[in-house]
Amino acid sequence: MRTDPLIDRILRVNHAGESAAVYIYRGQLRGLQNNLEKRELIYEMMKTEQKHLQFFHSQIVQLRARPTILLGLCKGIAFGVGYLGAKAGVQVAMSCTTAIEDTIDRHYQKQIKFLSKAKPHEHQLLNKIVQFRQEELEHKDIGLANEANKAPFHSIITKVVGLGCTLGIFIAEKF
């Protein structure tokens, strides 16, 4: 079964985003090698993102949707953001996480609004995005609980990372 173009686009961008999320956390894990406490926390968040990625990957295969042709680039940039943020300190890493999750929250809200009017066979996708949005918000809360707001240049990090995330969403939808 071939999916319609709008669902194809949702699957493509969410697959790219969840791939990037896994690589951000991989970068953070690499950058925080000496901080076992925070590594465990980040590892748990990464496991959640891996479950999200697994779902979107299975949907791409099942519905024969097209993944982004820029997946490798997404992964590389994401790893770099995660690694550099972590090397700058836990607060900066968490500031990056909260900026990303804030952007993803708005992105998922738009998809939920669209899918709430979708055909019954697309309700599984809607339900998963609702669930994943909640889990992303939990990651944002974890970032805030770990002093993301106290990061040096927090407002600049939030704007730059949020803009980069928004740009990544736009590009993944198109390509």
C-alpha positions as a Markdown table, in Angstrom:
| # | Residue | x | y | z |
|---|---|---|---|---|
| 1 | Met | 0.0 | 0.0 | 0.0 |
| 2 | Arg | 1.4 | 3.4 | -1.0 |
| 3 | Thr | 0.7 | 6.3 | 1.4 |
| 4 | Asp | -0.7 | 9.7 | 0.4 |
| 5 | Pro | 1.8 | 12.5 | 0.0 |
| 6 | Leu | 1.0 | 14.3 | 3.2 |
| 7 | Ile | 1.4 | 11.1 | 5.3 |
| 8 | Asp | 4.6 | 10.4 | 3.4 |
| 9 | Arg | 5.9 | 13.8 | 4.3 |
| 10 | Ile | 5.0 | 13.3 | 8.0 |
| 11 | Leu | 6.7 | 10.0 | 8.1 |
| 12 | Arg | 9.8 | 11.3 | 6.3 |
| 13 | Val | 10.3 | 14.3 | 8.6 |
| 14 | Asn | 9.5 | 12.4 | 11.8 |
| 15 | His | 11.9 | 9.6 | 10.8 |
| 16 | Ala | 14.6 | 12.2 | 10.1 |
| 17 | Gly | 13.9 | 14.0 | 13.4 |
| 18 | Glu | 14.0 | 10.9 | 15.5 |
| 19 | Ser | 17.2 | 9.8 | 13.7 |
| 20 | Ala | 18.7 | 13.2 | 14.6 |
| 21 | Ala | 17.5 | 12.9 | 18.2 |
| 22 | Val | 19.3 | 9.5 | 18.6 |
| 23 | Tyr | 22.5 | 11.1 | 17.2 |
| 24 | Ile | 22.2 | 14.2 | 19.4 |
| 25 | Tyr | 22.1 | 11.9 | 22.4 |
| 26 | Arg | 25.0 | 9.8 | 21.0 |
| 27 | Gly | 27.0 | 13.0 | 20.7 |
| 28 | Gln | 26.1 | 14.0 | 24.2 |
| 29 | Leu | 27.1 | 10.6 | 25.5 |
| 30 | Arg | 30.5 | 10.9 | 23.8 |
| 31 | Gly | 30.9 | 14.5 | 25.1 |
| 32 | Leu | 30.1 | 13.6 | 28.7 |
| 33 | Gln | 32.2 | 10.5 | 29.0 |
| 34 | Asn | 33.4 | 11.4 | 32.5 |
| 35 | Asn | 29.9 | 12.2 | 33.9 |
| 36 | Leu | 28.3 | 8.8 | 34.7 |
| 37 | Glu | 25.2 | 10.3 | 36.4 |
| 38 | Lys | 24.3 | 12.5 | 33.4 |
| 39 | Arg | 25.3 | 9.7 | 30.9 |
| 40 | Glu | 22.7 | 7.4 | 32.5 |
| 41 | Leu | 20.0 | 10.1 | 32.2 |
| 42 | Ile | 20.9 | 10.8 | 28.6 |
| 43 | Tyr | 21.0 | 7.1 | 27.7 |
| 44 | Glu | 17.5 | 6.7 | 29.0 |
| 45 | Met | 16.3 | 9.6 | 26.9 |
| 46 | Met | 18.1 | 8.1 | 23.9 |
| 47 | Lys | 16.3 | 4.8 | 24.4 |
| 48 | Thr | 13.0 | 6.6 | 24.1 |
| 49 | Glu | 14.1 | 8.3 | 20.9 |
| 50 | Gln | 15.2 | 4.9 | 19.5 |
| 51 | Lys | 11.7 | 3.5 | 20.1 |
| 52 | His | 10.2 | 6.5 | 18.3 |
| 53 | Leu | 12.7 | 6.0 | 15.4 |
| 54 | Gln | 11.8 | 2.3 | 15.3 |
| 55 | Phe | 8.2 | 3.1 | 14.8 |
| 56 | Phe | 8.7 | 5.7 | 12.1 |
| 57 | His | 11.2 | 3.4 | 10.3 |
| 58 | Ser | 8.7 | 0.5 | 10.3 |
| 59 | Gln | 6.0 | 2.9 | 9.0 |
| 60 | Ile | 8.2 | 4.0 | 6.2 |
| 61 | Val | 8.9 | 0.4 | 5.2 |
| 62 | Gln | 5.3 | -0.7 | 5.6 |
| 63 | Leu | 3.8 | 2.2 | 3.7 |
| 64 | Arg | 6.6 | 2.6 | 1.2 |
| 65 | Ala | 7.2 | 6.2 | 2.1 |
| 66 | Arg | 10.3 | 7.9 | 1.1 |
| 67 | Pro | 12.9 | 8.7 | 3.8 |
| 68 | Thr | 14.8 | 12.0 | 3.4 |
| 69 | Ile | 17.8 | 11.8 | 1.1 |
| 70 | Leu | 19.7 | 13.9 | 3.6 |
| 71 | Leu | 19.5 | 11.4 | 6.5 |
| 72 | Gly | 23.3 | 11.1 | 6.7 |
| 73 | Leu | 23.7 | 14.9 | 6.9 |
| 74 | Cys | 21.0 | 15.1 | 9.6 |
| 75 | Lys | 22.8 | 12.5 | 11.7 |
| 76 | Gly | 26.2 | 14.2 | 11.3 |
| 77 | Ile | 24.9 | 17.6 | 12.3 |
| 78 | Ala | 22.9 | 16.2 | 15.2 |
| 79 | Phe | 25.9 | 14.3 | 16.5 |
| 80 | Gly | 28.0 | 17.5 | 16.3 |
| 81 | Val | 25.4 | 19.5 | 18.1 |
| 82 | Gly | 25.1 | 16.9 | 20.8 |
| 83 | Tyr | 28.9 | 16.5 | 21.2 |
| 84 | Leu | 29.8 | 20.2 | 21.2 |
| 85 | Gly | 26.9 | 21.0 | 23.5 |
| 86 | Ala | 28.0 | 18.4 | 26.0 |
| 87 | Lys | 31.7 | 19.5 | 25.8 |
| 88 | Ala | 30.5 | 23.0 | 26.7 |
| 89 | Gly | 28.9 | 21.5 | 29.8 |
| 90 | Val | 25.8 | 19.7 | 31.1 |
| 91 | Gln | 23.8 | 22.9 | 31.3 |
| 92 | Val | 24.6 | 23.7 | 27.6 |
| 93 | Ala | 23.7 | 20.1 | 26.6 |
| 94 | Met | 20.4 | 20.4 | 28.4 |
| 95 | Ser | 19.8 | 23.8 | 26.9 |
| 96 | Cys | 20.1 | 22.3 | 23.5 |
| 97 | Thr | 17.8 | 19.5 | 24.5 |
| 98 | Thr | 15.1 | 21.9 | 25.7 |
| 99 | Ala | 15.3 | 24.0 | 22.6 |
| 100 | Ile | 14.9 | 21.0 | 20.4 |
| 101 | Glu | 12.1 | 19.5 | 22.4 |
| 102 | Asp | 10.3 | 22.9 | 22.4 |
| 103 | Thr | 10.5 | 23.0 | 18.6 |
| 104 | Ile | 9.4 | 19.4 | 18.3 |
| 105 | Asp | 6.4 | 20.0 | 20.5 |
| 106 | Arg | 5.1 | 22.7 | 18.2 |
| 107 | His | 5.9 | 20.5 | 15.2 |
| 108 | Tyr | 4.0 | 17.5 | 16.6 |
| 109 | Gln | 1.1 | 19.8 | 17.6 |
| 110 | Lys | 0.6 | 20.8 | 14.0 |
| 111 | Gln | 0.7 | 17.1 | 12.9 |
| 112 | Ile | -1.8 | 16.2 | 15.6 |
| 113 | Lys | -4.2 | 18.9 | 14.5 |
| 114 | Phe | -3.9 | 17.7 | 10.9 |
| 115 | Leu | -4.2 | 14.0 | 11.7 |
| 116 | Ser | -7.2 | 14.5 | 14.0 |
| 117 | Lys | -9.2 | 15.1 | 10.8 |
| 118 | Ala | -7.6 | 12.0 | 9.1 |
| 119 | Lys | -9.0 | 8.8 | 7.9 |
| 120 | Pro | -9.6 | 6.0 | 10.5 |
| 121 | His | -6.7 | 4.0 | 9.2 |
| 122 | Glu | -4.3 | 6.9 | 10.1 |
| 123 | His | -5.4 | 7.0 | 13.7 |
| 124 | Gln | -2.6 | 4.7 | 14.8 |
| 125 | Leu | -0.1 | 7.4 | 13.5 |
| 126 | Leu | -2.1 | 10.1 | 15.3 |
| 127 | Asn | -2.0 | 8.1 | 18.6 |
| 128 | Lys | 1.7 | 7.5 | 18.3 |
| 129 | Ile | 2.5 | 11.1 | 17.6 |
| 130 | Val | 0.4 | 12.1 | 20.6 |
| 131 | Gln | 2.3 | 9.6 | 22.8 |
| 132 | Phe | 5.7 | 10.7 | 21.3 |
| 133 | Arg | 4.9 | 14.4 | 21.9 |
| 134 | Gln | 4.3 | 13.7 | 25.6 |
| 135 | Glu | 7.6 | 11.8 | 25.8 |
| 136 | Glu | 9.4 | 14.7 | 24.1 |
| 137 | Leu | 7.9 | 17.1 | 26.7 |
| 138 | Glu | 9.2 | 14.8 | 29.4 |
| 139 | His | 12.7 | 15.2 | 27.9 |
| 140 | Lys | 12.2 | 19.0 | 28.0 |
| 141 | Asp | 11.2 | 18.8 | 31.6 |
| 142 | Ile | 14.3 | 16.7 | 32.3 |
| 143 | Gly | 16.4 | 19.4 | 30.6 |
| 144 | Leu | 14.9 | 22.1 | 32.7 |
| 145 | Ala | 15.3 | 20.1 | 35.9 |
| 146 | Asn | 19.0 | 19.8 | 35.0 |
| 147 | Glu | 19.5 | 23.6 | 34.8 |
| 148 | Ala | 19.2 | 24.2 | 31.1 |
| 149 | Asn | 18.0 | 27.7 | 31.9 |
| 150 | Lys | 21.3 | 28.4 | 33.7 |
| 151 | Ala | 23.5 | 27.6 | 30.7 |
| 152 | Pro | 25.7 | 30.4 | 29.5 |
| 153 | Phe | 24.0 | 32.2 | 26.6 |
| 154 | His | 20.9 | 30.1 | 27.1 |
| 155 | Ser | 18.6 | 32.5 | 25.2 |
| 156 | Ile | 21.0 | 32.5 | 22.2 |
| 157 | Ile | 21.4 | 28.7 | 22.3 |
| 158 | Thr | 17.6 | 28.4 | 22.4 |
| 159 | Lys | 17.2 | 30.6 | 19.4 |
| 160 | Val | 20.0 | 29.1 | 17.3 |
| 161 | Val | 19.2 | 25.5 | 18.0 |
| 162 | Gly | 15.5 | 26.1 | 17.6 |
| 163 | Leu | 16.0 | 27.8 | 14.3 |
| 164 | Gly | 18.3 | 25.0 | 13.2 |
| 165 | Cys | 15.7 | 22.4 | 14.2 |
| 166 | Thr | 13.0 | 24.3 | 12.3 |
| 167 | Leu | 15.2 | 24.5 | 9.2 |
| 168 | Gly | 15.9 | 20.8 | 9.5 |
| 169 | Ile | 12.2 | 20.1 | 9.6 |
| 170 | Phe | 11.6 | 22.2 | 6.5 |
| 171 | Ile | 14.4 | 20.5 | 4.6 |
| 172 | Ala | 13.4 | 17.0 | 5.6 |
| 173 | Glu | 9.8 | 17.6 | 4.5 |
| 174 | Lys | 11.0 | 18.6 | 1.0 |
| 175 | Phe | 13.9 | 16.3 | 0.4 |
